[in-house]
Amino acid sequence: MITEQTPAVNPHLPCSQAKIACEKVLAKAGSLPRTIVRPSQTVRTGLPIMMGDSDIMARRMLDDEPTIVAGDGNTPWTLTRSVDFAVSFVRLFGKPATLSDTFHITNDRAHIWDDIQKAIARLLGVEAKIVHAPTDTLIRYNPELIGPLLGDKAWTAILNNSKVKSVVGDFSCAENLNEFLAEPITNIKQRLAANRPPKGDFDALIDRICASQTELG
């Protein structure tokens, strides 16, 4: 389980590297009052996916086309609704105990990627056609996936929130995927109705990978 004391190291994902660099700058700022908050992945209007564009993935599902999950689909991943994150974030305001310290604010419940993908499809009114592919294979097809996968979603992410709860009190987050995904599903349906993304190079790549993995059995 990841705590605030877990070393912040990520050699693969630029956005994580930038966040780590910002934390180091603040750490050197001496007496500057500061509080660092680490929210992991928050969700509001976009769907949580492992790779690519969520609108394209949703369109593929609606078109009865396969989508990819890296690995065996059983990797736990922590998702937090923005509205749930905001409750504890605001409670940190004005508390001297938070200064010069770092806190996680995330959901206590993690879901495996297969369940997330299946729930998205179900809420779109279709059945997910998941194709599993090893992370290394996906990166060979597209080296740009090193960051999103090796630097992020290919690994188990379960975070400990006991520290922030000791300061702001207990809090709860949506745990049921139907409840959790309700807002992003509503938003994505509206986006697809207004501007359905056309097929492109990413679709061709996904089709090629899916065909190759399916042949392997």
N, CA, C and O of each residue as an XYZ file, in Angstrom:
868
protein
N       0.844     -1.190      0.000
C       0.000      0.000      0.000
C       0.888      1.252      0.000
O       1.895      1.312      0.705
N       0.505      2.224     -0.782
C       1.303      3.438     -0.936
C       0.946      4.441      0.160
O      -0.222      4.780      0.350
N       1.960      4.905      0.873
C       1.769      5.951      1.877
C       2.515      7.213      1.431
O       3.209      7.213      0.415
N       2.359      8.268      2.199
C       3.068      9.511      1.886
C       4.582      9.351      2.015
O       5.345     10.141      1.460
N       5.010      8.326      2.748
C       6.451      8.094      2.919
C       7.046      7.238      1.796
O       8.265      7.098      1.697
N       6.183      6.667      0.955
C       6.687      5.890     -0.177
C       7.473      6.812     -1.099
O       6.956      7.858     -1.494
N       8.712      6.458     -1.456
C       9.515      7.343     -2.316
C       8.779      7.696     -3.609
O       8.235      6.823     -4.285
N       8.770      8.971     -3.936
C       8.129      9.451     -5.165
C       9.138      9.376     -6.303
O       9.960     10.274     -6.487
N       9.060      8.293     -7.058
C       9.987      8.067     -8.168
C       9.187      7.548     -9.358
O       8.408      6.604     -9.228
N       9.384      8.165    -10.507
C       8.721      7.671    -11.720
C       9.576      8.039    -12.927
O       9.513      9.169    -13.412
N      10.380      7.083    -13.420
C      11.266      7.387    -14.548
C      10.575      7.369    -15.914
O      11.220      7.614    -16.933
N       9.259      7.079    -15.945
C       8.588      6.852    -17.219
C       7.562      7.906    -17.613
O       7.365      8.142    -18.805
N       6.897      8.550    -16.645
C       5.760      9.416    -16.953
C       6.114     10.881    -16.725
O       6.347     11.286    -15.586
N       6.158     11.688    -17.796
C       6.567     13.094    -17.667
C       5.740     13.904    -16.678
O       6.289     14.723    -15.942
N       4.419     13.686    -16.649
C       3.605     14.505    -15.740
C       3.924     14.182    -14.292
O       3.906     15.076    -13.447
N       4.218     12.920    -13.984
C       4.620     12.559    -12.625
C       5.985     13.147    -12.288
O       6.216     13.603    -11.169
N       6.881     13.133    -13.262
C       8.195     13.719    -13.043
C       8.085     15.207    -12.742
O       8.813     15.733    -11.900
N       7.164     15.888    -13.436
C       6.963     17.322    -13.200
C       6.414     17.580    -11.799
O       6.821     18.530    -11.131
N       5.481     16.723    -11.357
C       4.929     16.878    -10.011
C       6.008     16.661     -8.957
O       6.090     17.406     -7.980
N       6.834     15.635     -9.159
C       7.925     15.347     -8.218
C       8.890     16.525     -8.159
O       9.356     16.898     -7.082
N       9.190     17.111     -9.322
C      10.080     18.270     -9.376
C       9.488     19.457     -8.619
O      10.203     20.179     -7.925
N       8.175     19.651     -8.759
C       7.512     20.743     -8.030
C       7.606     20.529     -6.526
O       7.839     21.477     -5.775
N       7.424     19.289     -6.083
C       7.523     19.000     -4.658
C       8.931     19.303     -4.139
O       9.094     19.803     -3.026
N       9.937     18.999     -4.946
C      11.321     19.266     -4.534
C      11.580     20.763     -4.434
O      12.294     21.212     -3.537
N      11.008     21.532     -5.343
C      11.157     22.989     -5.287
C      10.542     23.524     -3.993
O      11.136     24.356     -3.308
N       9.337     23.029     -3.671
C       8.673     23.484     -2.447
C       9.459     23.073     -1.206
O       9.526     23.816     -0.227
N      10.053     21.880     -1.259
C      10.819     21.403     -0.104
C      12.026     22.296      0.178
O      12.487     22.392      1.316
N      12.533     22.949     -0.871
C      13.694     23.828     -0.729
C      13.293     25.267     -0.436
O      14.147     26.148     -0.333
N      11.986     25.504     -0.303
C      11.501     26.881     -0.170
C      11.575     27.407      1.257
O      11.070     28.492      1.543
N      12.184     26.668      2.132
C      12.388     27.142      3.494
C      11.095     27.312      4.260
O      10.350     26.353      4.463
N      10.831     28.534      4.684
C       9.692     28.804      5.555
C       8.395     29.092      4.804
O       7.399     29.471      5.420
N       8.392     28.919      3.490
C       7.173     29.171      2.722
C       6.063     28.227      3.174
O       6.241     27.011      3.108
N       4.916     28.749      3.634
C       3.806     27.873      4.052
C       3.280     27.081      2.860
O       3.001     27.650      1.805
N       3.147     25.773      3.029
C       2.751     24.946      1.896
C       2.131     23.648      2.391
O       2.462     23.155      3.469
N       1.246     23.115      1.601
C       0.682     21.786      1.832
C       0.626     21.075      0.494
O       0.078     21.617     -0.466
N       1.175     19.881      0.408
C       1.168     19.094     -0.828
C       0.074     18.044     -0.732
O      -0.008     17.305      0.249
N      -0.767     17.984     -1.763
C      -1.850     17.008     -1.818
C      -1.655     16.120     -3.037
O      -1.438     16.613     -4.144
N      -1.732     14.822     -2.832
C      -1.567     13.854     -3.912
C      -2.891     13.112     -4.120
O      -3.254     12.260     -3.309
N      -3.608     13.427     -5.194
C      -4.937     12.832     -5.364
C      -4.990     11.544     -6.180
O      -6.066     10.957     -6.293
N      -3.891     11.081     -6.748
C      -3.940      9.952     -7.678
C      -4.856     10.312     -8.849
O      -4.860     11.468     -9.270
N      -5.638      9.358     -9.399
C      -6.481      9.678    -10.549
C      -7.874     10.103    -10.098
O      -8.585      9.345     -9.438
N      -8.253     11.335    -10.466
C      -9.607     11.810    -10.204
C     -10.398     11.782    -11.506
O      -9.843     11.920    -12.596
N     -11.701     11.601    -11.366
C     -12.567     11.459    -12.538
C     -13.769     12.384    -12.386
O     -14.378     12.467    -11.319
N     -14.103     13.087    -13.491
C     -15.316     13.896    -13.511
C     -16.041     13.743    -14.842
O     -17.135     13.182    -14.896
N     -15.422     14.249    -15.931
C     -16.100     14.184    -17.228
C     -15.523     13.115    -18.153
O     -16.191     12.681    -19.092
N     -14.289     12.690    -17.895
C     -13.658     11.691    -18.748
C     -13.736     10.303    -18.141
O     -13.794     10.152    -16.921
N     -13.737      9.297    -18.992
C     -13.784      7.917    -18.513
C     -12.393      7.434    -18.128
O     -11.419      7.788    -18.792
N     -12.277      6.636    -17.077
C     -10.977      6.076    -16.707
C     -10.606      4.914    -17.635
O     -11.291      3.892    -17.667
N      -9.544      5.079    -18.367
C      -9.081      4.038    -19.282
C      -7.576      3.872    -19.118
O      -6.917      4.726    -18.525
N      -7.036      2.786    -19.637
C      -5.612      2.517    -19.495
C      -4.774      3.226    -20.540
O      -3.630      3.593    -20.273
N      -5.326      3.424    -21.725
C      -4.532      3.988    -22.809
C      -5.445      4.625    -23.850
O      -6.580      4.193    -24.046
N      -4.931      5.656    -24.512
C      -5.671      6.277    -25.596
C      -6.679      7.298    -25.120
O      -6.578      7.823    -24.011
N      -7.656      7.574    -25.972
C      -8.678      8.590    -25.740
C      -9.978      7.920    -25.296
O     -10.439      6.973    -25.933
N     -10.569      8.410    -24.205
C     -11.762      7.749    -23.664
C     -12.956      7.859    -24.607
O     -13.793      6.958    -24.646
N     -13.046      8.945    -25.364
C     -14.156      9.072    -26.317
C     -14.042      8.031    -27.424
O     -15.045      7.472    -27.868
N     -12.816      7.776    -27.865
C     -12.603      6.763    -28.902
C     -12.917      5.377    -28.353
O     -13.520      4.556    -29.044
N     -12.504      5.111    -27.098
C     -12.806      3.812    -26.522
C     -14.317      3.594    -26.412
O     -14.824      2.516    -26.720
N     -15.026      4.635    -25.969
C     -16.478      4.520    -25.846
C     -17.122      4.313    -27.209
O     -18.051      3.518    -27.345
N     -16.637      5.016    -28.203
C     -17.168      4.838    -29.563
C     -16.922      3.432    -30.067
O     -17.787      2.846    -30.717
N     -15.750      2.883    -29.775
C     -15.454      1.513    -30.186
C     -16.408      0.537    -29.494
O     -16.902     -0.397    -30.127
N     -16.665      0.741    -28.223
C     -17.604     -0.128    -27.509
C     -18.984     -0.065    -28.145
O     -19.618     -1.097    -28.368
N     -19.448      1.139    -28.436
C     -20.778      1.311    -29.018
C     -20.857      0.718    -30.422
O     -21.933      0.340    -30.885
N     -19.712      0.639    -31.092
C     -19.660      0.057    -32.440
C     -19.369     -1.438    -32.406
O     -19.119     -2.047    -33.446
N     -19.401     -2.036    -31.204
C     -19.188     -3.476    -31.026
C     -17.780     -3.886    -31.442
O     -17.574     -4.965    -31.997
N     -16.815     -3.012    -31.166
C     -15.417     -3.294    -31.493
C     -14.632     -3.564    -30.210
O     -15.003     -3.073    -29.144
N     -13.556     -4.337    -30.303
C     -12.787     -4.670    -29.104
C     -11.986     -3.490    -28.571
O     -11.618     -2.578    -29.312
N     -11.727     -3.529    -27.274
C     -10.843     -2.566    -26.626
C      -9.787     -3.339    -25.850
O      -9.956     -4.524    -25.562
N      -8.705     -2.662    -25.519
C      -7.550     -3.344    -24.928
C      -7.408     -3.003    -23.453
O      -7.598     -1.859    -23.039
N      -7.068     -4.024    -22.668
C      -6.648     -3.855    -21.283
C      -5.256     -4.469    -21.165
O      -5.037     -5.609    -21.575
N      -4.326     -3.713    -20.607
C      -2.960     -4.213    -20.463
C      -2.885     -5.270    -19.368
O      -3.549     -5.165    -18.337
N      -2.073     -6.280    -19.607
C      -1.926     -7.347    -18.628
C      -3.129     -8.274    -18.624
O      -3.783     -8.465    -19.649
N      -3.417     -8.851    -17.455
C      -4.520     -9.817    -17.367
C      -5.825     -9.178    -16.915
O      -6.830     -9.869    -16.748
N      -5.817     -7.853    -16.713
C      -7.033     -7.146    -16.326
C      -7.332     -7.164    -14.844
O      -8.346     -6.616    -14.412
N      -6.458     -7.790    -14.048
C      -6.724     -7.942    -12.616
C      -5.918     -6.982    -11.745
O      -5.872     -7.144    -10.526
N      -5.291     -5.997    -12.350
C      -4.515     -5.023    -11.592
C      -5.451     -4.033    -10.893
O      -6.248     -3.377    -11.564
N      -5.376     -3.908     -9.563
C      -6.242     -2.953     -8.862
C      -5.802     -1.510     -9.127
O      -4.611     -1.200     -9.161
N      -6.782     -0.650     -9.312
C      -6.506      0.765     -9.602
C      -7.475      1.622     -8.797
O      -8.662      1.313     -8.702
N      -6.954      2.705     -8.218
C      -7.764      3.577     -7.380
C      -8.282      4.764     -8.179
O      -7.514      5.496     -8.802
N      -9.589      4.938     -8.150
C     -10.254      6.051     -8.823
C     -11.013      6.861     -7.781
O     -11.611      6.305     -6.860
N     -10.983      8.178     -7.939
C     -11.675      9.055     -7.003
C     -12.476     10.095     -7.778
O     -11.934     10.779     -8.646
N     -13.757     10.216     -7.468
C     -14.552     11.270     -8.100
C     -14.049     12.632     -7.625
O     -13.690     12.796     -6.459
N     -14.027     13.599     -8.530
C     -13.588     14.944     -8.162
C     -14.420     15.507     -7.021
O     -13.898     16.175     -6.129
N     -15.729     15.230     -7.058
C     -16.607     15.768     -6.015
C     -16.287     15.164     -4.652
O     -16.443     15.836     -3.633
N     -15.842     13.910     -4.614
C     -15.454     13.288     -3.347
C     -14.107     13.821     -2.868
O     -13.917     14.072     -1.678
N     -13.180     13.990     -3.799
C     -11.870     14.557     -3.459
C     -12.028     15.943     -2.844
O     -11.342     16.284     -1.880
N     -12.937     16.741     -3.408
C     -13.085     18.132     -2.983
C     -13.463     18.260     -1.515
O     -13.053     19.216     -0.857
N     -14.237     17.315     -0.991
C     -14.705     17.404      0.401
C     -13.513     17.451      1.363
O     -13.425     18.344      2.206
N     -12.603     16.491      1.233
C     -11.449     16.456      2.135
C     -10.443     17.548      1.807
O      -9.778     18.070      2.703
N     -10.326     17.895      0.545
C      -9.398     18.951      0.149
C      -9.759     20.261      0.838
O      -8.887     20.942      1.378
N     -11.030     20.612      0.821
C     -11.474     21.861      1.447
C     -11.281     21.808      2.967
O     -10.989     22.828      3.592
N     -11.441     20.635      3.552
C     -11.270     20.509      5.003
C      -9.826     20.757      5.451
O      -9.576     21.032      6.625
N      -8.880     20.659      4.515
C      -7.490     20.950      4.860
C      -7.241     22.441      5.056
O      -6.282     22.834      5.721
N      -8.109     23.271      4.474
C      -7.900     24.718      4.511
C      -7.907     25.228      5.962
O      -8.736     24.825      6.777
N      -6.957     26.122      6.253
C      -6.957     26.806      7.543
C      -6.495     25.963      8.711
O      -6.646     26.371      9.862
N      -5.935     24.797      8.441
C      -5.464     23.934      9.526
C      -3.933     24.023      9.616
O      -3.237     23.553      8.716
N      -3.409     24.616     10.681
C      -1.948     24.733     10.810
C      -1.225     23.392     10.731
O      -0.073     23.329     10.302
N      -1.904     22.319     11.145
C      -1.263     21.001     11.150
C      -0.939     20.504      9.745
O      -0.159     19.565      9.583
N      -1.535     21.131      8.727
C      -1.292     20.671      7.360
C      -0.063     21.318      6.729
O       0.418     20.852      5.696
N       0.450     22.386      7.338
C       1.553     23.126      6.728
C       2.846     22.312      6.745
O       3.154     21.602      7.703
N       3.583     22.443      5.651
C       4.857     21.730      5.484
C       4.679     20.220      5.557
O       5.544     19.496      6.050
N       3.538     19.764      5.054
C       3.282     18.331      5.091
C       2.637     17.885      3.777
O       2.247     18.701      2.942
N       2.540     16.574      3.625
C       2.019     15.976      2.398
C       0.905     14.996      2.746
O       0.996     14.261      3.730
N      -0.166     14.993      1.915
C      -1.315     14.142      2.192
C      -1.839     13.485      0.918
O      -1.885     14.103     -0.146
N      -2.226     12.243      1.048
C      -3.023     11.596      0.008
C      -4.487     11.949      0.227
O      -4.935     12.058      1.368
N      -5.230     12.125     -0.850
C      -6.691     12.147     -0.778
C      -7.183     11.283     -1.931
O      -7.174     11.711     -3.085
N      -7.612     10.072     -1.614
C      -8.092      9.155     -2.648
C      -9.228      8.303     -2.088
O      -9.554      8.353     -0.902
N      -9.800      7.541     -2.965
C     -10.772      6.534     -2.568
C     -10.049      5.417     -1.806
O      -8.903      5.093     -2.118
N     -10.710      4.837     -0.821
C     -10.135      3.682     -0.130
C     -10.350      2.391     -0.913
O      -9.697      1.382     -0.645
N     -11.258      2.424     -1.872
C     -11.621      1.223     -2.631
C     -10.948      1.251     -3.998
O     -10.985      2.263     -4.698
N     -10.344      0.149     -4.367
C      -9.754      0.008     -5.705
C     -10.567     -1.013     -6.499
O     -11.182     -1.912     -5.925
N     -10.562     -0.865     -7.821
C     -11.247     -1.805     -8.717
C     -10.244     -2.313     -9.753
O      -9.346     -1.581    -10.170
N     -10.404     -3.562    -10.161
C      -9.511     -4.075    -11.203
C      -9.950     -3.517    -12.555
O     -11.109     -3.146    -12.739
N      -9.014     -3.463    -13.493
C      -9.279     -2.817    -14.773
C     -10.352     -3.522    -15.596
O     -11.120     -2.862    -16.295
N     -10.418     -4.838    -15.527
C     -11.477     -5.534    -16.257
C     -12.855     -5.097    -15.775
O     -13.759     -4.881    -16.582
N     -13.016     -4.964    -14.452
C     -14.310     -4.546    -13.907
C     -14.647     -3.118    -14.317
O     -15.803     -2.805    -14.604
N     -13.639     -2.257    -14.344
C     -13.869     -0.866    -14.773
C     -14.334     -0.831    -16.223
O     -15.303     -0.153    -16.563
N     -13.631     -1.569    -17.068
C     -13.968     -1.590    -18.497
C     -15.368     -2.181    -18.733
O     -16.138     -1.667    -19.544
N     -15.682     -3.258    -18.019
C     -16.995     -3.890    -18.178
C     -18.113     -2.972    -17.690
O     -19.187     -2.926    -18.288
N     -17.862     -2.248    -16.613
C     -18.874     -1.331    -16.098
C     -19.137     -0.193    -17.072
O     -20.285      0.209    -17.263
N     -18.084      0.326    -17.686
C     -18.258      1.388    -18.689
C     -19.139      0.898    -19.825
O     -20.081      1.580    -20.229
N     -18.829     -0.290    -20.341
C     -19.624     -0.846    -21.446
C     -21.072     -1.055    -21.018
O     -21.998     -0.715    -21.754
N     -21.261     -1.609    -19.841
C     -22.626     -1.869    -19.358
C     -23.439     -0.586    -19.273
O     -24.608     -0.564    -19.657
N     -22.827      0.484    -18.773
C     -23.535      1.751    -18.637
C     -23.763      2.427    -19.990
O     -24.621      3.301    -20.117
N     -22.998      2.021    -20.986
C     -23.238      2.494    -22.353
C     -24.280      1.641    -23.064
O     -24.699      1.949    -24.179
N     -24.695      0.552    -22.392
C     -25.727     -0.306    -22.963
C     -25.205     -1.399    -23.867
O     -25.954     -1.948    -24.675
N     -23.914     -1.726    -23.741
C     -23.323     -2.770    -24.585
C     -22.502     -3.708    -23.707
O     -22.411     -3.522    -22.494
N     -21.909     -4.712    -24.333
C     -21.032     -5.642    -23.625
C     -19.593     -5.402    -24.052
O     -19.298     -5.288    -25.242
N     -18.710     -5.327    -23.081
C     -17.304     -5.077    -23.388
C     -16.676     -6.271    -24.104
O     -16.878     -7.421    -23.716
N     -15.919     -5.979    -25.144
C     -15.122     -7.003    -25.828
C     -13.653     -6.709    -25.522
O     -12.966     -6.018    -26.274
N     -13.197     -7.253    -24.397
C     -11.859     -6.950    -23.906
C     -10.836     -7.896    -24.507
O     -11.032     -9.111    -24.529
N      -9.751     -7.331    -24.990
C      -8.604     -8.105    -25.439
C      -7.432     -7.746    -24.524
O      -7.069     -6.576    -24.401
N      -6.845     -8.758    -23.886
C      -5.699     -8.525    -23.009
C      -4.403     -8.624    -23.814
O      -4.243     -9.485    -24.679
N      -3.501     -7.725    -23.499
C      -2.195     -7.734    -24.175
C      -1.121     -7.380    -23.153
O      -1.328     -6.476    -22.343
N       0.027     -8.071    -23.166
C       1.098     -7.732    -22.231
C       1.556     -6.283    -22.416
O       1.583     -5.756    -23.528
N       1.906     -5.669    -21.314
C       2.356     -4.272    -21.364
C       3.542     -4.109    -22.306
O       3.582     -3.163    -23.093
N       4.505     -5.020    -22.235
C       5.683     -4.922    -23.106
C       5.301     -4.992    -24.583
O       5.900     -4.320    -25.422
N       4.297     -5.812    -24.889
C       3.839     -5.921    -26.277
C       3.237     -4.604    -26.742
O       3.521     -4.144    -27.848
N       2.415     -4.004    -25.911
C       1.788     -2.737    -26.275
C       2.827     -1.653    -26.503
O       2.688     -0.833    -27.411
N       3.866     -1.648    -25.679
C       4.912     -0.635    -25.825
C       5.725     -0.870    -27.091
O       6.183      0.086    -27.718
N       5.909     -2.127    -27.474
C       6.618     -2.399    -28.729
C       5.826     -1.842    -29.915
O       6.405     -1.321    -30.869
N       4.507     -1.956    -29.846
C       3.681     -1.394    -30.912
C       3.706      0.131    -30.894
O       3.705      0.771    -31.946
N       3.727      0.701    -29.708
C       3.690      2.157    -29.590
C       4.500      2.590    -28.373
O       3.991      2.550    -27.253
N       5.761      3.005    -28.571
C       6.623      3.394    -27.451
C       6.060      4.533    -26.605
O       6.470      4.703    -25.457
N       5.127      5.318    -27.151
C       4.535      6.407    -26.374
C       3.690      5.894    -25.205
O       3.306      6.673    -24.332
N       3.400      4.599    -25.183
C       2.624      4.020    -24.088
C       3.479      3.706    -22.863
O       2.954      3.268    -21.839
N       4.786      3.923    -22.957
C       5.656      3.681    -21.795
C       5.168      4.487    -20.602
O       5.052      3.954    -19.498
N       4.881      5.770    -20.814
C       4.440      6.631    -19.723
C       3.119      6.200    -19.118
O       3.056      5.924    -17.920
N       2.052      6.134    -19.922
C       0.747      5.763    -19.367
C       0.702      4.370    -18.742
O      -0.074      4.137    -17.816
N       1.529      3.435    -19.238
C       1.475      2.066    -18.727
C       2.576      1.789    -17.705
O       2.281      1.614    -16.523
N       3.832      1.746    -18.133
C       4.912      1.453    -17.185
C       5.049      2.543    -16.130
O       5.486      2.278    -15.011
N       4.675      3.767    -16.488
C       4.778      4.856    -15.535
C       3.512      5.083    -14.736
O       3.445      6.014    -13.933
N       2.498      4.241    -14.944
C       1.235      4.541    -14.281
C       0.344      3.305    -14.145
O       0.433      2.586    -13.150
N      -0.496      3.061    -15.121
C      -1.653      2.195    -14.925
C      -1.383      0.691    -14.995
O      -2.286     -0.100    -14.722
N      -0.183      0.284    -15.349
C       0.122     -1.145    -15.370
C       0.417     -1.682    -13.968
O       0.533     -2.892    -13.771
N       0.537     -0.778    -13.000
C       0.918     -1.183    -11.652
C      -0.270     -1.075    -10.701
O      -1.188     -0.283    -10.913
N      -0.229     -1.883     -9.661
C      -1.240     -1.783     -8.611
C      -1.124     -0.432     -7.911
O      -0.030     -0.011     -7.535
N      -2.260      0.246     -7.738
C      -2.268      1.551     -7.072
C      -3.342      1.553     -5.991
O      -4.515      1.803     -6.269
N      -2.932      1.273     -4.766
C      -3.818      1.339     -3.606
C      -3.143      2.248     -2.590
O      -2.030      1.972     -2.143
N      -3.816      3.326     -2.231
C      -3.197      4.344     -1.395
C      -3.815      4.382     -0.004
O      -5.005      4.121      0.171
N      -2.987      4.711      0.977
C      -3.406      4.791      2.368
C      -3.813      6.230      2.690
O      -3.034      7.162      2.488
N      -5.042      6.404      3.193
C      -5.559      7.740      3.505
C      -5.633      8.016      5.003
O      -6.278      8.980      5.416
N      -4.992      7.198      5.817
C      -5.119      7.365      7.260
C      -4.538      8.695      7.734
O      -5.016      9.263      8.716
N      -3.523      9.190      7.051
C      -2.885     10.434      7.490
C      -3.830     11.619      7.327
O      -4.001     12.409      8.256
N      -4.444     11.749      6.156
C      -5.343     12.885      5.949
C      -6.577     12.763      6.835
O      -7.109     13.774      7.294
N      -7.040     11.535      7.083
C      -8.220     11.355      7.936
C      -7.911     11.737      9.381
O      -8.809     12.144     10.119
N      -6.654     11.611      9.789
C      -6.287     12.012     11.150
C      -6.363     13.522     11.333
O      -6.422     14.018     12.458
N      -6.361     14.249     10.215
C      -6.396     15.714     10.271
C      -7.788     16.256      9.965
O      -8.260     17.165     10.648
N      -8.453     15.708      8.945
C      -9.743     16.269      8.513
C     -10.936     15.434      8.955
O     -12.081     15.838      8.752
N     -10.686     14.290      9.549
C     -11.779     13.402      9.929
C     -12.079     12.409      8.824
O     -11.533     12.492      7.724
N     -12.953     11.473      9.134
C     -13.300     10.431      8.173
C     -14.069     11.027      6.994
O     -14.750     12.042      7.138
N     -13.957     10.399      5.850
C     -14.723     10.803      4.671
C     -14.994      9.570      3.832
O     -14.314      8.552      3.962
N     -15.983      9.671      2.978
C     -16.338      8.530      2.138
C     -16.327      8.951      0.675
O     -16.531     10.118      0.340
N     -16.086      7.982     -0.172
C     -16.089      8.195     -1.616
C     -17.009      7.161     -2.257
O     -17.238      6.088     -1.699
N     -17.525      7.493     -3.415
C     -18.325      6.518     -4.151
C     -17.480      5.277     -4.416
O     -16.347      5.381     -4.887
N     -18.031      4.107     -4.115
C     -17.306      2.860     -4.334
C     -17.935      2.015     -5.432
O     -17.232      1.326     -6.172
N     -19.254      2.066     -5.538
C     -19.949      1.315     -6.581
C     -19.639      1.936     -7.942
O     -19.778      3.146     -8.120
N     -19.226      1.122     -8.886
C     -18.823      1.652    -10.184
C     -19.981      2.326    -10.924
O     -19.764      3.287    -11.662
N     -21.187      1.841    -10.736
C     -22.324      2.495    -11.385
C     -22.464      3.934    -10.912
O     -22.682      4.842    -11.714
N     -22.337      4.135     -9.598
C     -22.412      5.485     -9.035
C     -21.201      6.308     -9.457
O     -21.319      7.478     -9.820
N     -20.044      5.674     -9.402
C     -18.803      6.371     -9.710
C     -18.777      6.878    -11.156
O     -18.313      7.987    -11.424
N     -19.275      6.061    -12.075
C     -19.175      6.382    -13.498
C     -20.366      7.173    -14.041
O     -20.377      7.544    -15.215
N     -21.360      7.433    -13.205
C     -22.588      8.074    -13.692
C     -22.309      9.409    -14.386
O     -22.808      9.641    -15.487
N     -21.523     10.285    -13.764
C     -21.262     11.601    -14.360
C     -20.431     11.506    -15.635
O     -20.807     12.112    -16.639
N     -19.306     10.764    -15.641
C     -18.558     10.669    -16.898
C     -19.341     10.002    -18.026
O     -19.165     10.370    -19.188
N     -20.200      9.032    -17.715
C     -20.999      8.391    -18.758
C     -21.968      9.404    -19.361
O     -22.123      9.463    -20.581
N     -22.620     10.201    -18.515
C     -23.523     11.246    -19.015
C     -22.780     12.212    -19.925
O     -23.275     12.577    -20.992
N     -21.596     12.624    -19.503
C     -20.811     13.570    -20.293
C     -20.355     12.977    -21.614
O     -20.387     13.648    -22.646
N     -19.933     11.722    -21.584
C     -19.407     11.147    -22.816
C     -20.520     10.890    -23.823
O     -20.297     11.002    -25.029
N     -21.702     10.551    -23.354
C     -22.832     10.393    -24.264
C     -23.145     11.718    -24.957
O     -23.442     11.742    -26.152
N     -23.080     12.803    -24.216
C     -23.326     14.117    -24.791
C     -22.250     14.482    -25.815
O     -22.550     15.024    -26.879
N     -21.001     14.181    -25.481
C     -19.903     14.503    -26.409
C     -20.014     13.688    -27.696
O     -19.832     14.220    -28.792
N     -20.311     12.401    -27.559
C     -20.412     11.554    -28.747
C     -21.594     11.959    -29.621
O     -21.527     11.855    -30.846
N     -22.672     12.418    -28.998
C     -23.825     12.869    -29.773
C     -23.496     14.143    -30.546
O     -23.995     14.357    -31.651
N     -22.652     14.983    -29.952
C     -22.311     16.253    -30.595
C     -21.153     16.129    -31.574
O     -21.108     16.826    -32.587
N     -20.215     15.235    -31.265
C     -19.011     15.142    -32.104
C     -18.392     13.757    -31.953
O     -17.458     13.567    -31.173
N     -18.910     12.806    -32.691
C     -18.414     11.428    -32.622
C     -17.052     11.351    -33.313
O     -16.958     11.658    -34.501
N     -16.003     10.953    -32.609
C     -14.674     10.937    -33.222
C     -14.589      9.939    -34.374
O     -15.045      8.803    -34.245
N     -14.011     10.356    -35.493
C     -13.895      9.441    -36.638
C     -12.808      8.401    -36.395
O     -11.960      8.558    -35.517
N     -12.851      7.351    -37.180
C     -11.797      6.346    -37.109
C     -10.488      6.945    -37.614
O     -10.476      7.760    -38.536
N      -9.393      6.527    -36.993
C      -8.099      7.064    -37.378
C      -6.977      6.088    -37.105
O      -7.194      4.880    -37.007
N      -5.767      6.626    -36.981
C      -4.580      5.792    -36.796
C      -4.638      4.980    -35.507
O      -4.177      3.839    -35.467
N      -5.202      5.564    -34.458
C      -5.258      4.829    -33.185
C      -6.154      3.603    -33.310
O      -5.840      2.541    -32.772
N      -7.268      3.748    -34.019
C      -8.146      2.593    -34.241
C      -7.411      1.503    -35.009
O      -7.526      0.320    -34.688
N      -6.659      1.905    -36.021
C      -5.914      0.921    -36.815
C      -4.910      0.176    -35.945
O      -4.726     -1.032    -36.094
N      -4.256      0.904    -35.030
C      -3.299      0.276    -34.129
C      -4.002     -0.715    -33.201
O      -3.531     -1.838    -33.018
N      -5.125     -0.302    -32.617
C      -5.865     -1.181    -31.708
C      -6.349     -2.431    -32.448
O      -6.258     -3.540    -31.922
N      -6.855     -2.250    -33.653
C      -7.327     -3.394    -34.439
C      -6.185     -4.364    -34.725
O      -6.361     -5.581    -34.663
N      -5.021     -3.818    -35.034
C      -3.873     -4.671    -35.350
C      -3.423     -5.461    -34.120
O      -3.136     -6.655    -34.212
N      -3.365     -4.794    -32.981
C      -2.961     -5.473    -31.749
C      -3.991     -6.540    -31.357
O      -3.635     -7.659    -30.989
N      -5.252     -6.174    -31.442
C      -6.316     -7.121    -31.057
C      -6.279     -8.367    -31.944
O      -6.438     -9.486    -31.456
N      -6.069     -8.170    -33.245
C      -6.012     -9.299    -34.163
C      -4.831    -10.202    -33.831
O      -4.946    -11.427    -33.853
N      -3.693     -9.583    -33.523
C      -2.503    -10.351    -33.210
C      -2.672    -11.147    -31.915
O      -2.300    -12.319    -31.857
N      -3.233    -10.518    -30.878
C      -3.417    -11.196    -29.598
C      -4.473    -12.304    -29.696
O      -4.348    -13.347    -29.055
N      -5.495    -12.071    -30.491
C      -6.549    -13.070    -30.666
C      -5.996    -14.316    -31.357
O      -6.382    -15.437    -31.023
N      -5.101    -14.120    -32.311
C      -4.494    -15.257    -33.003
C      -3.649    -16.106    -32.052
O      -3.544    -17.323    -32.208
N      -3.047    -15.432    -31.057
C      -2.228    -16.167    -30.112
C      -3.075    -17.020    -29.171
O      -2.580    -17.976    -28.574
N      -4.362    -16.667    -29.043
C      -5.268    -17.433    -28.189
C      -5.178    -17.057    -26.738
O      -5.888    -17.625    -25.908
